[in-house]
């Protein structure tokens, strides 16, 4: 089998030059480079022209790019074989976080392994949808009800471990990444509507017995941020001022007064979109949204052309997870959704989230290019 794959790899490389010989997709790569370029500009501006921050950001970009390149070389079939083991490792790490994890900002989310602090929920963001895709791909679609039920239980169990850290926002997003796979696998609308009804009916119970005070405060702030303009509503009010003051064309590069005068908190991470909107206005925001749309559209095209059920489900869920992260971050900083502490993909300053997203792109490119290898 290995010899056969090696021969096909040689044939593939001989027939496909340039980027495809490296298992890279040119359209996705162009979009990623554009976003990284925009990200470097905005991180530099939001940090007040701090060269050290920009340097660290570029180093992280380079490291994440190498990981994307590495995962693009791994055939989807090999990813499929190791997926359940990675899920097992991820669950063990989540349990270890609850027992031995470091506490920061009132939450226990990180594992200190000596030279590196790691957030296991970032690994689970990637592995959970792949694992459910692996589970369903062993049957013809739609999978039997027992597999559907098992998939839902895996989502609930994993999200539950993250809720108790506590990290409600991440747990909801991870649950959605798993539910996307279940939806694409053929979950009936009757079950979907039943689940929505069940979630809606359980909201009062979740509110009274499971949500922390600060989480309730975020929801109340979302509904009426002006009720506490110098406290819990400060972030979102300053963010909306920044977005609105950008106008049509913005104030120009390095022109964000909200960030440079320290009115806007978390300006290089969760609220970096507000800085971008203030500096480049509606024209810049529209261009950025078009760029995200093109990347997501290309990802969905790759998913539709995938060679088997595992690749199709995995690619679909990874792309839709990216869409949700963009949608939630922009909705959050615009005051359309509650603040959940989520970076803007490929734009915000930060390492863990960037690494996860770039590995997702690597898997997407692998699914696309190895399809040609298998058929060569």
Secondary structure, 3 states (H helix, E strand, C coil): CHHHHHHHHHHHHHHCCHHHHHCCCHHHHHHHHHHHHHHHHHHHHHCCCCHHHHHHHHHHHHHHHHHHHHHHHCCHHHHHHHHHHHHHHHHHHHHHHHHHCEEECCEEEEEECCCCEECHHHHHHHHHHHHHHHHHCCCCCCCCHHHHHHHHHHHHHHHHHHHCCCCHHHHHHHHHHHHHHHHHCCCCHHHHHHHHHHHHHHHHHHHHHCCCHHHHHHHHHHHCHHHHCCCCCHHHHHHHHHHHHCCCCCCCCCCCHHHHCCCCCCCCCCCHHHHHHHHHHHHHHHHHHHHHHHHHHHHHHHHHCCCCHHHHHHHHHHHHHHHHHHHHHHHHHCCCCCCCCCCCCCCCCCCHHHHHHHHHHHHHHHHHHHHHHHHC
